[in-house]
Amino acid sequence: MSSPNHKTKVEYGASAIVLLIGIFFIFQAFTIDASREAVGPRTMPLALAVSLVIGSLWLAFRAFAGNVGDITDDYGFVETDISRILTVIGCGLLFVFVFWGFGYFAAIFSTYIAMLYTFGVRHKLWMIGGAIILAFAFQVTFMGVMMLNDPRGAILDLRPLTNWITGA
């Protein structure tokens, strides 16, 4: 079993990754047009992004204070290796690149498949079917119900193919 120092390093790493994701989404939230309402379309994405930043800072503070807890047999990162950690980071980078290049729906679809593959799922029906269901559900929830900004992809704008999901 690994030492508590291993868990502290993992906590710092998780904190750094969550912090970067939170900062990225803060910048993305500011691409949403502001409105005159007290609670406008930018409010929820910005609140979630700020929550990610605050949570990451809290996680780093706990690790710095040595309050990471004991490592138990079921602690998920005890048996992990650097290649899996880098692959998970790569999945985050994949999400950012695909989101920028092709939009939200494609980013959710591709990242879901990549994450399943990273954690050993090889059943193609589960991977593709789950990705379609999740991307569809998120598109309906965030762009249809919550009316969030669905930015165009810089490489290829897929919104004409996904607008029917939200009724746009």
C-alpha positions as a Markdown table, in Angstrom:
| # | Residue | x | y | z |
|---|---|---|---|---|
| 1 | Met | 0.0 | 0.0 | 0.0 |
| 2 | Ser | 1.2 | 3.5 | -0.7 |
| 3 | Ser | 2.1 | 6.1 | 1.9 |
| 4 | Pro | -0.1 | 9.0 | 2.9 |
| 5 | Asn | 2.4 | 11.2 | 1.0 |
| 6 | His | 1.1 | 9.5 | -2.2 |
| 7 | Lys | -2.4 | 10.6 | -1.3 |
| 8 | Thr | -1.3 | 14.2 | -0.7 |
| 9 | Lys | 0.3 | 14.3 | -4.1 |
| 10 | Val | -2.9 | 12.9 | -5.7 |
| 11 | Glu | -5.0 | 15.5 | -3.9 |
| 12 | Tyr | -2.6 | 18.3 | -5.1 |
| 13 | Gly | -2.9 | 16.9 | -8.7 |
| 14 | Ala | -6.6 | 16.7 | -8.5 |
| 15 | Ser | -6.8 | 20.2 | -7.1 |
| 16 | Ala | -4.6 | 21.6 | -9.9 |
| 17 | Ile | -6.7 | 19.9 | -12.6 |
| 18 | Val | -10.0 | 21.1 | -11.2 |
| 19 | Leu | -8.6 | 24.6 | -10.8 |
| 20 | Leu | -7.6 | 24.7 | -14.5 |
| 21 | Ile | -11.0 | 23.4 | -15.6 |
| 22 | Gly | -12.8 | 26.0 | -13.3 |
| 23 | Ile | -10.7 | 28.8 | -14.7 |
| 24 | Phe | -11.4 | 27.7 | -18.3 |
| 25 | Phe | -15.1 | 27.6 | -17.6 |
| 26 | Ile | -15.0 | 31.0 | -16.0 |
| 27 | Phe | -13.6 | 32.4 | -19.2 |
| 28 | Gln | -16.2 | 30.5 | -21.2 |
| 29 | Ala | -19.0 | 31.8 | -19.0 |
| 30 | Phe | -18.0 | 35.3 | -19.9 |
| 31 | Thr | -18.6 | 34.6 | -23.5 |
| 32 | Ile | -22.3 | 34.4 | -22.7 |
| 33 | Asp | -24.1 | 37.6 | -23.3 |
| 34 | Ala | -25.1 | 39.5 | -20.1 |
| 35 | Ser | -28.7 | 40.5 | -19.6 |
| 36 | Arg | -30.5 | 43.1 | -17.4 |
| 37 | Glu | -32.0 | 40.4 | -15.2 |
| 38 | Ala | -30.6 | 39.8 | -11.7 |
| 39 | Val | -30.1 | 36.2 | -12.6 |
| 40 | Gly | -29.3 | 35.9 | -16.3 |
| 41 | Pro | -28.1 | 33.2 | -18.6 |
| 42 | Arg | -24.5 | 33.6 | -17.4 |
| 43 | Thr | -25.3 | 33.1 | -13.7 |
| 44 | Met | -25.5 | 29.3 | -13.5 |
| 45 | Pro | -22.4 | 28.5 | -15.6 |
| 46 | Leu | -20.4 | 31.2 | -13.8 |
| 47 | Ala | -21.6 | 29.9 | -10.4 |
| 48 | Leu | -20.6 | 26.3 | -11.3 |
| 49 | Ala | -17.2 | 27.5 | -12.6 |
| 50 | Val | -16.5 | 29.5 | -9.5 |
| 51 | Ser | -17.6 | 26.5 | -7.4 |
| 52 | Leu | -15.0 | 24.4 | -9.2 |
| 53 | Val | -12.3 | 27.0 | -8.4 |
| 54 | Ile | -13.3 | 27.2 | -4.7 |
| 55 | Gly | -13.5 | 23.4 | -4.4 |
| 56 | Ser | -10.1 | 23.0 | -5.9 |
| 57 | Leu | -8.6 | 25.6 | -3.5 |
| 58 | Trp | -10.3 | 23.9 | -0.6 |
| 59 | Leu | -8.8 | 20.5 | -1.7 |
| 60 | Ala | -5.3 | 22.0 | -2.0 |
| 61 | Phe | -5.7 | 23.6 | 1.4 |
| 62 | Arg | -6.7 | 20.3 | 3.0 |
| 63 | Ala | -3.7 | 18.6 | 1.4 |
| 64 | Phe | -1.4 | 21.4 | 2.5 |
| 65 | Ala | -2.8 | 21.1 | 6.1 |
| 66 | Gly | -2.2 | 17.3 | 6.0 |
| 67 | Asn | -5.9 | 16.6 | 6.3 |
| 68 | Val | -6.2 | 14.1 | 3.5 |
| 69 | Gly | -7.3 | 11.1 | 5.6 |
| 70 | Asp | -6.0 | 7.6 | 5.7 |
| 71 | Ile | -5.5 | 5.5 | 2.6 |
| 72 | Thr | -7.9 | 2.6 | 2.6 |
| 73 | Asp | -7.9 | -0.5 | 0.5 |
| 74 | Asp | -10.7 | 0.9 | -1.7 |
| 75 | Tyr | -8.9 | 4.2 | -2.4 |
| 76 | Gly | -9.1 | 4.5 | -6.2 |
| 77 | Phe | -5.7 | 5.9 | -6.9 |
| 78 | Val | -3.5 | 3.5 | -4.9 |
| 79 | Glu | -3.0 | 1.1 | -7.8 |
| 80 | Thr | -3.0 | 3.7 | -10.6 |
| 81 | Asp | 0.0 | 4.5 | -12.7 |
| 82 | Ile | 1.2 | 7.6 | -14.5 |
| 83 | Ser | -0.1 | 6.5 | -17.8 |
| 84 | Arg | -3.7 | 6.3 | -16.6 |
| 85 | Ile | -3.4 | 9.7 | -14.9 |
| 86 | Leu | -2.0 | 11.2 | -18.1 |
| 87 | Thr | -4.8 | 9.5 | -20.1 |
| 88 | Val | -7.4 | 11.1 | -17.8 |
| 89 | Ile | -5.7 | 14.5 | -18.2 |
| 90 | Gly | -5.7 | 13.8 | -22.0 |
| 91 | Cys | -9.5 | 13.2 | -21.8 |
| 92 | Gly | -9.8 | 16.7 | -20.3 |
| 93 | Leu | -7.7 | 18.2 | -23.0 |
| 94 | Leu | -9.7 | 16.3 | -25.6 |
| 95 | Phe | -12.9 | 17.8 | -24.2 |
| 96 | Val | -11.5 | 21.3 | -24.4 |
| 97 | Phe | -10.2 | 20.9 | -27.9 |
| 98 | Val | -13.4 | 19.3 | -29.3 |
| 99 | Phe | -15.5 | 21.8 | -27.4 |
| 100 | Trp | -13.5 | 24.6 | -29.1 |
| 101 | Gly | -13.4 | 23.0 | -32.5 |
| 102 | Phe | -16.8 | 21.3 | -32.9 |
| 103 | Gly | -19.0 | 22.4 | -30.0 |
| 104 | Tyr | -20.6 | 21.0 | -26.9 |
| 105 | Phe | -22.4 | 18.0 | -28.3 |
| 106 | Ala | -19.3 | 16.6 | -30.0 |
| 107 | Ala | -17.2 | 17.3 | -26.9 |
| 108 | Ile | -19.5 | 15.3 | -24.6 |
| 109 | Phe | -19.8 | 12.5 | -27.1 |
| 110 | Ser | -16.1 | 12.1 | -27.7 |
| 111 | Thr | -15.0 | 12.6 | -24.1 |
| 112 | Tyr | -17.5 | 10.1 | -22.8 |
| 113 | Ile | -16.1 | 7.4 | -25.1 |
| 114 | Ala | -12.5 | 8.3 | -24.3 |
| 115 | Met | -13.2 | 8.1 | -20.5 |
| 116 | Leu | -14.9 | 4.8 | -20.8 |
| 117 | Tyr | -12.0 | 3.5 | -22.8 |
| 118 | Thr | -9.5 | 4.9 | -20.2 |
| 119 | Phe | -11.2 | 2.9 | -17.5 |
| 120 | Gly | -11.3 | -0.4 | -19.4 |
| 121 | Val | -14.8 | -0.4 | -21.0 |
| 122 | Arg | -14.5 | -2.0 | -24.5 |
| 123 | His | -18.1 | -2.8 | -25.3 |
| 124 | Lys | -18.8 | -0.7 | -28.4 |
| 125 | Leu | -22.6 | -0.6 | -27.9 |
| 126 | Trp | -22.2 | 0.7 | -24.3 |
| 127 | Met | -19.6 | 3.2 | -25.4 |
| 128 | Ile | -21.4 | 4.7 | -28.4 |
| 129 | Gly | -24.9 | 4.2 | -27.1 |
| 130 | Gly | -24.0 | 5.7 | -23.8 |
| 131 | Ala | -22.3 | 8.7 | -25.5 |
| 132 | Ile | -25.3 | 9.4 | -27.7 |
| 133 | Ile | -27.7 | 9.2 | -24.7 |
| 134 | Leu | -25.5 | 11.4 | -22.5 |
| 135 | Ala | -24.8 | 14.0 | -25.2 |
| 136 | Phe | -28.5 | 14.1 | -26.1 |
| 137 | Ala | -29.5 | 14.5 | -22.4 |
| 138 | Phe | -27.0 | 17.2 | -21.7 |
| 139 | Gln | -27.9 | 19.0 | -24.9 |
| 140 | Val | -31.6 | 19.0 | -23.9 |
| 141 | Thr | -30.8 | 20.0 | -20.3 |
| 142 | Phe | -28.3 | 22.7 | -20.8 |
| 143 | Met | -29.2 | 24.2 | -24.2 |
| 144 | Gly | -32.9 | 23.4 | -24.3 |
| 145 | Val | -34.2 | 23.7 | -20.7 |
| 146 | Met | -31.6 | 26.0 | -19.2 |
| 147 | Met | -31.1 | 28.0 | -22.5 |
| 148 | Leu | -27.3 | 28.2 | -22.1 |
| 149 | Asn | -25.1 | 29.4 | -24.8 |
| 150 | Asp | -24.2 | 26.8 | -27.4 |
| 151 | Pro | -21.1 | 28.3 | -29.0 |
| 152 | Arg | -20.2 | 27.4 | -32.6 |
| 153 | Gly | -17.3 | 25.2 | -33.2 |
| 154 | Ala | -14.2 | 27.0 | -34.6 |
| 155 | Ile | -13.4 | 24.2 | -37.0 |
| 156 | Leu | -16.9 | 23.0 | -37.8 |
| 157 | Asp | -20.2 | 24.3 | -36.5 |
| 158 | Leu | -22.4 | 21.3 | -35.7 |
| 159 | Arg | -25.3 | 23.4 | -34.3 |
| 160 | Pro | -27.3 | 23.0 | -37.4 |
| 161 | Leu | -27.2 | 19.2 | -36.7 |
| 162 | Thr | -28.0 | 19.5 | -33.0 |
| 163 | Asn | -30.4 | 22.5 | -32.9 |
| 164 | Trp | -33.4 | 20.1 | -33.5 |
| 165 | Ile | -32.6 | 18.5 | -30.1 |
| 166 | Thr | -33.4 | 21.8 | -28.3 |
| 167 | Gly | -36.0 | 23.1 | -30.8 |
| 168 | Ala | -33.8 | 26.0 | -31.8 |
